[in-house]
């Protein structure tokens, strides 16, 4: 897929302290990219550099080939963004707010405003004062504001902060639709692991200003190897067979099961070994890891390595 955003070895130093340390990643057309990390990890600082709110100490950011540093006006024209919270004029209606923002971009027609309002699901409330809007409605109005000039890249910093479950789901569905149907690159920062797992195609994990991993969400959560729980009538005997066949793998033993990390294609052969050894098999279950499990594994490992 075509690459729309390139973060190239970006570093930010403030008062002698390295806030962002040589971060590099790409975001492609049609994907939702999750920028994941604990509060204070550097997510918002990176996003502020991407939209030109603060400068880089070194490195470069290219938006569809145009540099934020050397060709800012062209690069920023491709971007729609909400950094932290969308700010609106609460004494105006939602529609009046959009008309005001539309004046800042060329070629935004009334038809385009109406289309965008419908897209984010605010048609029935768009002429009400913004002060009457729920937080979720304000987020959707902010999303409409971002979309008025048909950006190719959408950047949202913690877009589900403070939303109830219904509002979170609405925003999530809108973002996935925009990426799929409009071939946009959507970049979302968050510390909410469950949301990122349901929303994103790929994630980049940032910790202490360093990007420590970028993977497809399924690869990151599961990896090629998965843990299988095999329920048998003789776990001790099954454990002995496994240790003979897979001496280097970590095998766990419970009262009725053995657990082993394996590639899926190896399961049939393993079952044959058990059958030949007259071990009865009652069930083979894949033990599913969550994004939270993997996130903690990765970040704890990095912290431990850093403390050595």
Secondary structure, 3 states (H helix, E strand, C coil): CCEEEEEEEEEEEECCEEEEEEEEEEEECCCEEEEECCCCCCHHHHHHHHCCCCCCCEEEEEECCEECCCCHHHHHHCEEEECCCCCCCCCCEHHHHHHHHHCCCCCCCHHHHHHHHHHCCCCCCCCCEHHHCCHHHHHHHHHHHHHCCCCCEEEEECCCCCCCHHHHHHHHHHHHHHHHHHCCEEEEEECCHHHHHHHCCEEEEEECCEEEEEEEHHHHHHCCCEEEEEEECCHHHHHHHHHHHCCCCCEEECCCEEEEEECHHHHHHHHHHHHHCCCCEEEEEEECCCHHHHHHHHHHHHHHHHCC
